[in-house]
């Protein structure tokens, strides 16, 4: 006897993001859900019985969207630096003058955990309203054990209070705190010997990241942090090649990193190494736009070497105060010459891989999490076509409506 689905979504078109067909599309389809999992996806005529059936009236359904690179928990803002950049100051000049990341560190250290949760929740909600069901949140504005812990606890709290799966990344090696001025190696000692092990022991860390850049930390210092993460059994990610080429892409690949992120200056050899290691390239058009960068990420090289490309908001107070993941699709197509399908893959299947969640998220297929975004569109390319607006009609996370359908 066939057990009925708890919920059957029918009379819809589905972008499964699987197989060889564009978008893995199935038209006139149905999706069966039992508990928190997808148990059927296919032609509507092949669907079984269900306790509840909902007619989606030919809307398109995509996997729940994944924002795989954010810094969305922090104190204060940096609107003043936005004005300075408009007057001609560069990212590096602002950082060297005590602005940039270090200015947010001051505000974040002064904020309580409840204040961090409340301010971050306001920024997260617009993302969820667009169909985001998985969110990566990095630390890195504490730069001491107590504040890094408070940031990661706030990130975990977001996952409890809001309908979103949160993956936390310890980015203690984000910048040099003022009290360690000219003592970068000593600060890396703190990151390696105290901060990372303590936070890992407390269960607050899903991945470890480093900002490997000439205004941050060297490849040698990055290796020290990665070696500690490896000893702790924690996967790594890398802020690499945003402002210069330090062979960060190759370094990320050497350590089997889940992802390398930014990558405007990545060289072909490093990209080839990423292709061999399966490291995902996370590209961040919001930062490219906000910083008015002119050097494009080497998209053709990523394609040539078979590197999966993900997209994310990089939502942060300084270089990408972005609160729309759908807008990143338009930016990626316009700035980086992504195809609309590549863009949607970048916030679904490839974003899941960048977080190590490819077994449970990122595509619509039996056995995966019932995370779904329902869109009032005529074809999937519209998600990248429109500049602004929100066509999200409903959102299902873990089999429950986080944004109910209003017919």
MOQUI-V501226 format. One line per field, one symbol per residue. ss: DSSP state (h for helix, s for strand, l for the rest). phi: phi as a letter, one per 40 degrees, with the letter a starting at -180 (. if undefined). psi: psi as a letter, one per 20 degrees, with the letter a starting at -180 (. if undefined). Layout:
# MOQUI-V501226
ss: ???
phi: ???
psi: ???
This chain:
# MOQUI-V501226
ss: llllslsssssssssllllllhhhssssssssssllssssssshhhlllsllsssllllsssslssslllllllllllhhhhhhhhllllhhhhhhllllhhhhhhhhhlllhhhhhhhhhhhhhhhhhllsssssssllllllhhhhhhhhhhhhhhhhhlllsssssssssllllhhhlllhhhhhhhhhhhhhhhhhhlllllssssssllllslhhhhhhhhhhhhhhllsssssslllllllhhhhhhhllllsssslllllhhhhhhhhhhllsssslhhhhhhllllllllhhhhhhllllssslllllllllllllhhhhhhhhhhhhlllhhhhhhhllhhhhhhllllllllllllllsllssssllllllhhhhllllllssssssllssssllll
phi: .cccccabcbfbbbccgbgccdgfcbcfbabcbbgbbcbaaiddcccccacbbbccfgccbbddcbccabbccabgabcccdccccchccdccccccgcgdcccddccccccccccccccdcccdccccchcbbbcbcchbbgacccccccccccccdcccbcacbbbbcbdcbaccdcbdgbcccccdccccbccccccccgbbcabbaccaccbbcdcccdcccccdcccgbcbbacbfcbabbgccccccdcgddabbggdbccccccccccccgccccbbcccdcccfcbccdcdccccccgccbbbacfdacbbaccbbccccccccccccgccdcdccccbbccccccbgbccbbgbbadgcdcbbbbbcbcaddcccccbggacccabbbfgbccbccbc
psi: pppqqhpoorlrppnhkraiqpjkpoqlrqpppocjqpippaqhiiqbrqhpppojljrqprqpqoojoqliorqarlhhhghghhiiqrggggghjjbbghhhgghhhiqrghhggghhhhhhghghiijpippppqbjjgkrgghgggghhgghhghhhqmqpppppolhmhroqhikpjlghhhhggghhggghghghjkiohrpqqnoqhjdqrhghghgghhggghikpqqrpoqkgirojkhghgghhjkqgqqpejhjqrhghghhhhhijppooqnhghgghilqioqqmghggghjkppprqrhkorigimmpkohhhhggghgggikqqhghghhhjeghhghijkjhiiriroqpirpmoqpppmrhqhhhhigpnrrojohqpppkjqohnqpo.
